[in-house]
Amino acid sequence: MAAVGGQARTGRRSWRRRLVPDWAGRVTPASFRADVIAGLTGATLVLPQGVAFAAIAGLPPEYGFYTAMVTTIVAALAGSSWHAVSGPATAISALVFGALAGTLVPGSPAFIEAAIALSLLVGILQLAMGLARMGVLVDFVSHSVMTGFVAGAAILIALSQIDTALGVELPRPDHLGAFFGGLAGGLRDADWHAACIALTAIAAGLAIRAVRPAWPNYLIALALATALGIWFGGAESGIETLGAIDSVVPSFGLPAIRPDTLRDFGSAAMAIAIVGLLEAMSVARALALKSGQMIDGNREFTGQGLSNIAGSLFHCYPGSASFTRSGVNYDSGAVTPLAAILSAVFLFLILLLVAPFLTYVPLAAMAGVILLVAARLIDLREIRHILTTSREESAVAAVTFAAALLIDLEFSIYAGVLLSLGLFLRKTSQPFVGVGAPDPSTPTRVFKNAAANNLRQCPQLLISRLDGPLYFGSVEHVRRQFRRFEIERAAQKHMIFIVKGVGEIDMPGADLLIEEAARRHGRGGSFHLQTKTPRTISKLARFKVLKALTKEYIHLSKRDAIAEVLPLLDGSVCAGCTARIFRECSGRPAPAPPCAAGRD
């Protein structure tokens, strides 16, 4: 009975640990006050962002608010970051619009229904990757992919607001030629009321950010532009406004999933899931560097997945961590994820008060704010850094950027990821295979690259080193190097192959070592492996390399390998050798004096 009672108590403690967030112990009266201030700051920031991001996604404003409340709370409870704040995000909003606008009318009931269903699909994919412990996969996606994608998305977002800012009808910026052709003619018909309102929002936002960066510049810019619209006469004078908001209270409802939903939006859901996870991990890691927190990538994946699944049940569209809100949250003094939860609560309370006034917000004012958001997305400093540092990363960023503008936002993600992976595989498939020799000018005769340092080599023994992985992708490259050695260095029948720098070895790589050993033994030479990495030795044993080569041909140090090889060398060749590059050469037959033949 005591054992049963102990198991029950252990079970209760286990469930308590699962239900209570691990950061709950960090909550103190002081941290709570700091989180309240940070939460209130975040709520004022997300108020205009929720409207702007929903507009980018092609949705009514309330869906931005739903996402800023439900998704934020669930991600804060289920994620690992103390300071990242999830909710509507610019790049995700642009992807949602790009995925749905081609077949559905933005803002229509069918469009809204599909956006909510997309949130469920994205959440399921993200949760599956988190449960499969695939958090490490984000390390293989180049940061240049995100830089190029975000820059392309920012330009498309900005172009999509030009018609609203000018009060004219323009083609969609998906087709740049038609868009700029329409813009050239549309400038003559621009509504000066709309243009003034948009310019006021832009100017106010830039001025406030320059003079008072701590102030909520988007909110103030939106308020000033709205005041100008009311002064112009508002909707009664023909100025388009947001109109009435149905409800700011998210209601429960199952998303509509049809048999063709996965077929029509599965690819888009995968792209959004990848971008969302990359954004979330980038934000979490950037803030962890400042706070000293350790981030659990798998838990962050799971948290994002759960937040989007829960969001789809409350009429939210896909969300992710926000760079802007997360940075403001940290700078405002947030200590725990309670700040993000409080920001959602404060947003709900503020909306109950100000929602009726959002009716008067001109669409041109929203366009001005969105143009500000788009401009801030383009990180010129990072772009300059990529262009001046790496040609490969520059190519990745350029291809992603061009694909986003000229083809499709969704496709640009795949293009950038595939190119970055291709460049990575090309690099790992061609590891460096060098030839080394001891440097007699150093006290310990350090082994260096023979060609680069003009070092003499043993005429019978080749010492080569592999720097990189020996796996199926690099086997052919290493085999070609072995054949080159066989042709160009035919007299060096014996070989010591140093695999100290191998990061990975698989069965094809092991088979190559066995093959080379057989070839050299067949030519009257020998093949020796030198490694001292326990993991590599374990893999060599598992792949039968130890059994095929035998222990006599596998060594833990270069000295042991050389001592084992020297007795196998041809003494007559050693007798005529003047190189004597190894200390062990002192025990070999000495070269004959130059005049010995004359005396005989």
C-alpha positions as CSV (number, residue, x, y, z in Angstrom):
1,M,0.0,0.0,0.0
2,A,2.9,2.3,0.8
3,A,4.4,1.7,-2.6
4,V,1.1,2.4,-4.3
5,G,0.8,5.6,-2.3
6,G,4.3,6.6,-3.2
7,Q,3.7,5.9,-6.9
8,A,0.5,8.0,-6.8
9,R,2.4,10.9,-5.2
10,T,5.2,10.6,-7.8
11,G,2.5,10.6,-10.5
12,R,0.9,13.7,-9.1
13,R,4.3,15.5,-8.9
14,S,5.0,14.4,-12.5
15,W,1.7,15.9,-13.8
16,R,2.3,19.0,-11.7
17,R,5.7,19.5,-13.4
18,R,4.0,19.1,-16.8
19,L,1.2,21.5,-16.1
20,V,3.1,24.2,-14.2
21,P,5.6,26.1,-16.5
22,D,9.3,25.7,-15.5
23,W,9.5,29.5,-15.3
24,A,6.8,29.8,-12.6
25,G,9.5,29.6,-9.9
26,R,11.0,32.8,-11.3
27,V,7.9,34.8,-10.6
28,T,8.4,37.2,-7.6
29,P,6.6,40.5,-6.7
30,A,9.4,42.4,-8.3
31,S,9.3,40.3,-11.5
32,F,5.5,40.6,-11.6
33,R,5.7,44.4,-11.5
34,A,8.3,44.3,-14.3
35,D,6.2,41.9,-16.4
36,V,3.1,44.1,-15.9
37,I,4.9,47.2,-17.3
38,A,6.3,45.1,-20.2
39,G,2.9,43.6,-20.9
40,L,1.2,47.0,-21.0
41,T,3.9,48.3,-23.4
42,G,3.5,45.3,-25.6
43,A,-0.3,45.7,-25.7
44,T,-0.1,49.3,-27.0
45,L,2.4,48.1,-29.6
46,V,0.4,45.2,-30.9
47,L,-2.8,47.2,-31.2
48,P,-1.9,48.9,-34.5
49,Q,0.2,45.9,-35.6
50,G,-2.8,43.5,-35.2
51,V,-4.8,45.6,-37.7
52,A,-1.8,46.1,-40.0
53,F,-0.8,42.4,-40.1
54,A,-4.3,41.3,-40.6
55,A,-4.6,43.7,-43.5
56,I,-1.3,42.2,-45.0
57,A,-2.9,38.7,-44.7
58,G,-6.0,39.9,-46.4
59,L,-8.2,39.5,-43.3
60,P,-10.4,41.8,-41.3
61,P,-8.8,43.5,-38.3
62,E,-10.4,41.3,-35.6
63,Y,-8.5,38.2,-36.8
64,G,-5.2,40.0,-36.1
65,F,-6.4,40.7,-32.6
66,Y,-7.5,37.1,-32.1
67,T,-4.1,35.9,-33.1
68,A,-2.4,38.5,-30.9
69,M,-4.3,37.1,-27.9
70,V,-4.7,33.3,-28.2
71,T,-1.5,32.4,-30.0
72,T,0.5,34.6,-27.7
73,I,-0.8,33.0,-24.5
74,V,-0.4,29.4,-25.7
75,A,3.1,30.0,-27.0
76,A,4.2,31.7,-23.8
77,L,2.9,28.7,-21.8
78,A,4.2,25.9,-24.0
79,G,7.4,27.4,-25.4
80,S,10.9,27.6,-23.9
81,S,11.8,31.3,-24.3
82,W,11.3,33.7,-21.4
83,H,11.0,36.8,-23.6
84,A,9.8,35.8,-27.1
85,V,6.3,37.0,-27.9
86,S,4.3,35.2,-30.5
87,G,1.3,36.3,-32.5
88,P,0.7,37.8,-36.0
89,A,4.0,38.4,-37.9
90,T,4.7,40.3,-41.1
91,A,6.4,37.5,-43.1
92,I,3.8,34.9,-42.1
93,S,0.9,37.3,-42.9
94,A,2.4,37.9,-46.4
95,L,2.7,34.1,-46.9
96,V,-0.9,33.6,-45.9
97,F,-2.0,36.2,-48.4
98,G,0.2,34.8,-51.1
99,A,-1.1,31.2,-50.5
100,L,-4.8,32.1,-50.6
101,A,-5.2,35.3,-52.7
102,G,-4.6,33.4,-56.0
103,T,-7.8,31.3,-55.7
104,L,-9.9,33.2,-53.1
105,V,-11.1,36.8,-52.7
106,P,-9.2,38.4,-49.7
107,G,-11.6,39.2,-46.8
108,S,-14.3,36.9,-48.1
109,P,-15.8,34.2,-45.8
110,A,-14.1,31.5,-47.9
111,F,-10.7,33.3,-47.6
112,I,-11.1,33.6,-43.8
113,E,-12.2,30.0,-43.5
114,A,-9.1,28.8,-45.4
115,A,-6.8,31.0,-43.4
116,I,-8.0,29.4,-40.1
117,A,-7.7,25.9,-41.6
118,L,-4.2,26.9,-42.7
119,S,-3.4,27.7,-39.0
120,L,-4.4,24.1,-38.0
121,L,-2.3,22.5,-40.8
122,V,0.7,24.7,-39.9
123,G,0.3,23.9,-36.2
124,I,0.1,20.1,-36.8
125,L,3.3,20.2,-38.9
126,Q,5.2,22.2,-36.3
127,L,4.0,20.0,-33.5
128,A,5.0,16.9,-35.4
129,M,8.5,18.3,-36.0
130,G,8.8,19.2,-32.3
131,L,7.7,15.8,-31.1
132,A,10.1,14.2,-33.6
133,R,12.9,16.3,-31.9
134,M,13.7,18.0,-35.2
135,G,14.7,21.3,-33.6
136,V,18.2,20.9,-34.8
137,L,17.1,21.1,-38.4
138,V,16.9,24.9,-38.3
139,D,20.7,25.0,-38.0
140,F,20.9,23.7,-41.5
141,V,18.8,26.5,-43.0
142,S,21.1,29.4,-43.9
143,H,20.3,32.8,-42.3
144,S,20.7,34.3,-45.8
145,V,17.5,32.5,-46.8
146,M,15.5,34.4,-44.2
147,T,17.3,37.7,-45.1
148,G,16.5,37.3,-48.8
149,F,12.9,36.1,-48.1
150,V,12.1,38.9,-45.6
151,A,13.5,41.6,-47.9
152,G,11.5,40.3,-50.9
153,A,8.3,40.0,-48.7
154,A,8.9,43.5,-47.4
155,I,9.0,45.0,-50.9
156,L,5.9,43.1,-52.0
157,I,4.1,44.2,-48.8
158,A,5.0,47.8,-49.5
159,L,4.0,47.6,-53.1
160,S,0.6,46.1,-52.1
161,Q,-0.2,49.2,-50.1
162,I,0.6,51.8,-52.8
163,D,-2.9,51.6,-54.2
164,T,-4.6,52.2,-50.8
165,A,-2.1,55.0,-50.0
166,L,-2.9,56.8,-53.3
167,G,-6.6,55.9,-53.4
168,V,-6.4,54.3,-56.9
169,E,-6.9,50.8,-58.4
170,L,-3.7,49.0,-59.3
171,P,-2.8,45.4,-60.4
172,R,-1.4,43.1,-57.7
173,P,2.4,43.4,-57.2
174,D,2.8,39.7,-57.9
175,H,3.1,40.7,-61.5
176,L,5.7,43.5,-61.3
177,G,5.5,44.6,-65.0
178,A,1.7,45.1,-64.9
179,F,1.9,46.7,-61.5
180,F,4.4,49.4,-62.5
181,G,2.6,49.9,-65.8
182,G,-0.6,50.6,-63.9
183,L,1.2,52.7,-61.3
184,A,2.5,55.1,-64.0
185,G,-1.0,55.8,-65.1
186,G,-2.6,55.7,-61.6
187,L,-0.4,58.5,-60.2
188,R,-2.4,61.0,-62.3
189,D,-5.7,59.9,-60.7
190,A,-4.4,59.7,-57.1
191,D,-6.7,60.9,-54.3
192,W,-4.8,63.7,-52.5
193,H,-6.8,63.1,-49.3
194,A,-5.6,59.5,-49.1
195,A,-2.1,60.5,-50.1
196,C,-1.9,63.1,-47.3
197,I,-3.2,60.7,-44.7
198,A,-0.7,58.0,-45.7
199,L,2.2,60.5,-45.7
200,T,1.1,61.9,-42.3
201,A,1.3,58.3,-40.8
202,I,4.7,57.8,-42.4
203,A,6.2,61.1,-41.3
204,A,4.8,60.9,-37.8
205,G,6.1,57.3,-37.4
206,L,9.6,58.2,-38.6
207,A,9.7,61.4,-36.5
208,I,8.6,59.8,-33.3
209,R,11.0,56.9,-33.7
210,A,13.8,59.4,-34.2
211,V,13.0,61.7,-31.4
212,R,11.3,59.4,-28.8
213,P,12.1,55.8,-29.8
214,A,10.6,54.5,-26.6
215,W,7.1,55.8,-27.5
216,P,4.6,53.6,-29.4
217,N,5.3,55.2,-32.8
218,Y,2.9,53.0,-34.8
219,L,0.0,53.8,-32.5
220,I,0.7,57.5,-32.4
221,A,1.2,57.6,-36.2
222,L,-2.1,55.8,-36.7
223,A,-3.9,58.2,-34.3
224,L,-2.6,61.3,-35.9
225,A,-3.4,60.1,-39.4
226,T,-6.9,59.1,-38.3
227,A,-7.4,62.6,-36.8
228,L,-6.4,64.1,-40.2
229,G,-8.9,61.8,-41.9
230,I,-11.7,62.9,-39.5
231,W,-10.7,66.6,-40.2
232,F,-11.0,65.9,-43.9
233,G,-14.6,64.7,-43.3
234,G,-14.0,60.9,-42.8
235,A,-16.2,58.4,-44.5
236,E,-18.8,61.1,-45.3
237,S,-16.4,62.8,-47.7
238,G,-15.5,59.6,-49.5
239,I,-12.5,58.5,-47.4
240,E,-12.4,54.7,-47.0
241,T,-12.2,53.5,-43.4
242,L,-11.8,50.2,-41.6
243,G,-15.5,50.1,-40.8
244,A,-17.2,48.3,-37.9
245,I,-15.4,45.4,-36.2
246,D,-17.7,42.5,-35.6
247,S,-16.3,41.4,-32.3
248,V,-13.0,41.5,-30.4
249,V,-13.8,38.5,-28.3
250,P,-12.4,35.3,-29.9
251,S,-15.0,32.5,-30.0
252,F,-14.5,28.8,-30.1
253,G,-15.1,26.9,-33.3
254,L,-13.7,24.0,-35.2
255,P,-11.8,24.9,-38.4
256,A,-13.4,23.8,-41.6
257,I,-11.2,21.0,-43.0
258,R,-12.3,19.6,-46.4
259,P,-10.8,16.7,-48.3
260,D,-9.1,19.0,-50.7
261,T,-7.7,21.3,-48.1
262,L,-4.4,19.4,-47.7
263,R,-4.0,19.1,-51.5
264,D,-4.7,22.8,-52.1
265,F,-2.7,24.3,-49.2
266,G,-0.4,21.5,-48.0
267,S,2.7,23.0,-49.7
268,A,1.9,26.5,-48.4
269,A,1.4,25.1,-44.9
270,M,4.8,23.5,-45.0
271,A,6.4,26.8,-46.2
272,I,4.6,28.8,-43.5
273,A,5.6,26.2,-40.8
274,I,9.2,26.4,-41.8
275,V,9.3,30.2,-41.9
276,G,7.4,30.4,-38.6
277,L,9.8,28.0,-36.8
278,L,12.9,29.9,-38.3
279,E,11.5,33.2,-37.0
280,A,10.6,31.8,-33.6
281,M,14.1,30.2,-33.2
282,S,15.9,33.3,-34.4
283,V,14.0,35.5,-32.0
284,A,14.4,33.1,-29.1
285,R,18.2,32.6,-29.7
286,A,18.8,36.3,-30.2
287,L,17.2,37.2,-26.9
288,A,18.8,34.2,-25.1
289,L,22.2,35.7,-26.0
290,K,21.3,38.8,-24.0
291,S,19.5,37.0,-21.1
292,G,21.8,34.0,-20.8
293,Q,19.0,31.6,-21.1
294,M,19.4,28.1,-22.7
295,I,16.8,27.6,-25.4
296,D,15.2,24.2,-26.0
297,G,14.7,24.0,-29.8
298,N,12.4,21.0,-29.7
299,R,10.2,22.6,-27.0
300,E,10.1,25.8,-29.1
301,F,8.9,23.8,-32.1
302,T,6.2,22.2,-29.9
303,G,5.1,25.5,-28.4
304,Q,4.7,27.1,-31.8
305,G,2.7,24.1,-33.0
306,L,0.4,24.1,-30.1
307,S,-0.1,27.8,-30.3
308,N,-1.2,27.6,-34.0
309,I,-3.4,24.5,-33.3
310,A,-5.1,26.3,-30.4
311,G,-5.4,29.5,-32.4
312,S,-7.2,27.7,-35.2
313,L,-9.9,26.7,-32.6
314,F,-10.5,30.4,-31.9
315,H,-10.5,31.9,-35.4
316,C,-6.8,32.8,-35.6
317,Y,-4.6,32.7,-38.7
318,P,-1.0,31.3,-38.5
319,G,1.4,33.2,-36.2
320,S,5.0,33.1,-35.0
321,A,7.3,35.0,-32.8
322,S,7.6,38.7,-33.6
323,F,11.0,40.4,-33.8
324,T,9.6,43.8,-32.9
325,R,7.3,42.8,-30.0
326,S,9.8,40.4,-28.5
327,G,12.6,43.0,-28.6
328,V,10.3,45.6,-27.0
329,N,9.2,43.0,-24.4
330,Y,12.8,42.4,-23.4
331,D,13.8,46.1,-23.5
332,S,10.8,46.9,-21.3
333,G,12.2,44.7,-18.5
334,A,10.2,41.5,-18.9
335,V,11.4,38.7,-16.7
336,T,9.2,35.8,-17.5
337,P,6.7,34.7,-20.2
338,L,4.0,36.2,-17.9
339,A,4.7,39.5,-19.6
340,A,3.5,38.1,-23.0
341,I,0.4,36.6,-21.3
342,L,-0.4,40.0,-19.6
343,S,0.1,41.8,-23.0
344,A,-2.7,39.6,-24.4
345,V,-4.9,40.3,-21.4
346,F,-4.2,44.1,-21.6
347,L,-4.9,44.0,-25.4
348,F,-8.3,42.5,-24.8
349,L,-9.2,45.1,-22.1
350,I,-8.0,48.0,-24.4
351,L,-10.0,46.6,-27.3
352,L,-13.2,46.6,-25.3
353,L,-12.6,50.4,-24.9
354,V,-11.2,51.5,-28.2
355,A,-12.8,49.0,-30.7
356,P,-15.7,51.4,-31.6
357,F,-13.2,54.1,-32.5
358,L,-11.3,51.8,-35.0
359,T,-14.3,52.3,-37.3
360,Y,-13.0,55.8,-38.1
361,V,-9.4,54.7,-39.0
362,P,-8.8,55.5,-42.7
363,L,-7.4,52.7,-44.9
364,A,-4.8,55.1,-46.1
365,A,-3.6,55.5,-42.5
366,M,-3.2,51.8,-42.2
367,A,-1.4,51.7,-45.5
368,G,1.1,54.3,-44.1
369,V,1.7,52.2,-41.0
370,I,2.2,49.1,-43.1
371,L,4.7,50.9,-45.3
372,L,6.6,51.7,-42.1
373,V,6.5,48.1,-41.0
374,A,7.7,46.9,-44.4
375,A,10.6,49.4,-44.4
376,R,11.8,48.2,-41.0
377,L,11.9,44.6,-42.2
378,I,14.7,45.3,-44.7
379,D,17.9,44.9,-42.8
380,L,20.4,46.8,-44.9
381,R,23.2,46.2,-42.5
382,E,22.8,42.4,-42.6
383,I,22.5,42.5,-46.4
384,R,25.7,44.5,-46.7
385,H,27.4,42.1,-44.3
386,I,26.3,39.1,-46.4
387,L,27.4,40.7,-49.7
388,T,30.8,41.7,-48.5
389,T,31.6,38.4,-46.6
390,S,30.5,35.4,-48.6
391,R,29.8,34.8,-52.3
392,E,27.9,31.6,-51.5
393,E,25.6,33.2,-48.9
394,S,25.2,36.2,-51.2
395,A,24.0,33.8,-53.9
396,V,21.5,32.2,-51.5
397,A,20.1,35.5,-50.4
398,A,19.9,36.8,-54.0
399,V,18.1,33.7,-55.3
400,T,15.6,33.8,-52.4
401,F,15.0,37.5,-52.9
402,A,14.6,37.2,-56.7
403,A,12.3,34.2,-56.4
404,A,10.1,36.1,-53.9
405,L,9.7,39.1,-56.2
406,L,9.5,37.3,-59.6
407,I,8.0,33.9,-58.9
408,D,6.2,33.3,-55.5
409,L,6.9,33.9,-51.8
410,E,6.2,30.2,-51.0
411,F,8.5,29.0,-53.8
412,S,11.3,31.4,-52.6
413,I,11.6,29.6,-49.3
414,Y,12.1,26.2,-51.0
415,A,14.5,27.7,-53.6
416,G,16.7,29.3,-50.9
417,V,16.6,26.2,-48.6
418,L,17.5,23.9,-51.5
419,L,20.3,26.1,-52.7
420,S,21.8,26.5,-49.3
421,L,21.6,22.7,-48.7
422,G,23.1,22.1,-52.2
423,L,26.1,24.5,-51.4
424,F,26.5,22.7,-48.0
425,L,26.6,19.3,-49.6
426,R,29.0,20.4,-52.3
427,K,31.3,21.7,-49.6
428,T,31.2,18.5,-47.6
429,S,31.4,16.3,-50.7
430,Q,34.9,17.7,-51.5
431,P,36.9,17.4,-48.3
432,F,40.6,18.4,-48.3
433,V,42.9,15.5,-48.8
434,G,46.4,16.7,-48.2
435,V,49.9,15.3,-48.2
436,G,52.0,16.0,-45.1
437,A,55.6,15.7,-43.9
438,P,57.4,16.5,-40.7
439,D,59.0,20.0,-40.5
440,P,62.7,19.5,-39.4
441,S,62.9,23.2,-38.4
442,T,60.4,22.7,-35.5
443,P,61.6,21.1,-32.2
444,T,58.9,18.4,-32.3
445,R,58.9,17.9,-36.1
446,V,55.4,19.1,-36.5
447,F,53.6,17.6,-39.5
448,K,52.6,20.3,-42.1
449,N,51.4,20.4,-45.6
450,A,54.3,19.3,-47.7
451,A,53.6,21.3,-50.9
452,A,52.7,24.5,-49.1
453,N,55.8,24.4,-46.9
454,N,58.3,22.9,-49.5
455,L,59.1,19.9,-47.3
456,R,60.9,16.8,-48.3
457,Q,59.0,13.5,-48.3
458,C,59.9,9.8,-47.9
459,P,60.3,8.2,-51.3
460,Q,58.5,5.1,-50.2
461,L,55.9,6.3,-47.6
462,L,53.0,8.7,-48.4
463,I,51.4,10.4,-45.4
464,S,48.0,11.9,-46.2
465,R,45.3,13.5,-44.1
466,L,41.6,13.9,-44.6
467,D,39.9,17.1,-43.3
468,G,36.2,16.6,-43.5
469,P,33.6,13.8,-43.5
470,L,34.1,10.5,-45.2
471,Y,30.5,9.6,-46.2
472,F,28.6,8.5,-49.3
473,G,28.7,12.1,-50.7
474,S,32.5,12.5,-50.4
475,V,33.6,8.9,-51.2
476,E,34.1,9.5,-55.0
477,H,36.2,12.6,-54.4
478,V,38.5,10.8,-51.9
479,R,38.7,7.8,-54.3
480,R,39.8,10.1,-57.1
481,Q,42.5,11.5,-54.8
482,F,43.7,8.0,-54.0
483,R,43.9,7.1,-57.7
484,R,45.9,10.3,-58.3
485,F,48.3,9.4,-55.6
486,E,48.6,5.9,-57.2
487,I,49.6,7.4,-60.6
488,E,51.7,10.4,-59.6
489,R,53.4,8.7,-56.6
490,A,53.8,5.2,-57.8
491,A,57.0,4.7,-55.7
492,Q,55.2,5.5,-52.5
493,K,53.5,2.2,-52.2
494,H,53.0,2.5,-48.4
495,M,50.5,5.0,-47.1
496,I,49.5,6.3,-43.7
497,F,46.0,7.8,-43.9
498,I,45.2,10.2,-41.0
499,V,41.5,10.4,-40.3
500,K,41.7,12.6,-37.2
501,G,39.7,15.4,-38.9
502,V,36.8,13.1,-40.0
503,G,33.5,14.5,-38.6
504,E,31.5,11.6,-39.9
505,I,32.0,8.2,-41.5
506,D,29.5,5.8,-42.9
507,M,29.5,2.4,-44.6
508,P,30.5,3.6,-48.1
509,G,33.4,5.5,-46.5
510,A,34.4,2.4,-44.6
511,D,34.2,0.3,-47.7
512,L,36.6,2.8,-49.5
513,L,39.2,2.3,-46.7
514,I,39.0,-1.5,-47.1
515,E,39.2,-1.1,-50.9
516,E,42.3,1.1,-50.7
517,A,44.0,-1.2,-48.3
518,A,43.5,-4.2,-50.6
519,R,44.8,-2.2,-53.6
520,R,48.0,-1.2,-51.8
521,H,48.7,-4.6,-50.5
522,G,48.1,-6.0,-54.0
523,R,50.9,-3.6,-55.3
524,G,53.3,-4.8,-52.6
525,G,52.7,-1.9,-50.2
526,S,50.6,-1.3,-47.1
527,F,47.8,0.9,-45.9
528,H,47.7,2.2,-42.4
529,L,45.0,4.2,-40.6
530,Q,45.8,6.7,-37.9
531,T,43.1,8.0,-35.6
532,K,42.5,8.6,-31.9
533,T,38.9,9.6,-31.8
534,P,36.9,7.0,-29.9
535,R,33.8,7.6,-31.9
536,T,35.7,7.1,-35.2
537,I,37.3,3.9,-33.9
538,S,33.9,2.6,-32.8
539,K,32.5,3.2,-36.2
540,L,35.5,1.5,-37.9
541,A,34.8,-1.5,-35.8
542,R,31.1,-1.5,-36.5
543,F,31.7,-1.3,-40.3
544,K,34.3,-4.2,-40.2
545,V,37.3,-2.0,-41.0
546,L,39.2,-3.2,-37.9
547,K,38.6,-6.8,-38.9
548,A,39.6,-6.2,-42.6
549,L,42.8,-4.2,-41.9
550,T,43.7,-5.9,-38.6
551,K,45.0,-4.1,-35.5
552,E,48.6,-4.0,-36.9
553,Y,47.4,-1.4,-39.5
554,I,45.4,0.9,-37.3
555,H,47.3,3.3,-35.0
556,L,46.5,5.8,-32.3
557,S,49.4,8.2,-33.2
558,K,51.6,9.1,-36.1
559,R,54.7,7.9,-34.2
560,D,53.2,4.4,-33.7
561,A,52.2,4.3,-37.4
562,I,55.6,5.4,-38.7
563,A,57.4,2.9,-36.4
564,E,55.2,0.1,-37.8
565,V,55.7,1.1,-41.4
566,L,59.5,1.6,-41.5
567,P,60.4,-2.1,-41.2
568,L,58.3,-2.8,-44.2
569,L,60.2,-0.3,-46.4
570,D,62.8,-1.5,-49.0
571,G,66.2,-1.3,-47.3
572,S,68.0,-0.8,-50.6
573,V,65.9,2.3,-51.3
574,C,66.6,3.6,-47.7
575,A,70.3,3.0,-48.2
576,G,70.3,5.5,-51.1
577,C,67.9,8.0,-49.4
578,T,69.3,11.3,-48.2
579,A,66.0,12.8,-47.0
580,R,65.9,11.1,-43.6
581,I,62.8,13.0,-42.6
582,F,61.8,10.8,-39.6
583,R,63.7,10.3,-36.4
584,E,63.3,6.6,-36.9
585,C,65.3,6.8,-40.1
586,S,68.5,6.7,-37.9
587,G,68.0,2.9,-37.5
588,R,67.8,2.3,-41.3
589,P,70.8,1.5,-43.6
590,A,73.0,4.6,-44.0
591,P,73.6,6.0,-47.5
592,A,76.9,5.1,-49.1
593,P,79.7,7.7,-49.2
594,P,79.9,9.5,-52.6
595,C,83.5,8.2,-53.3
596,A,82.9,4.6,-52.2
597,A,82.5,3.3,-55.7
598,G,85.9,4.9,-56.8
599,R,87.9,3.3,-54.0
600,D,86.5,-0.2,-54.9
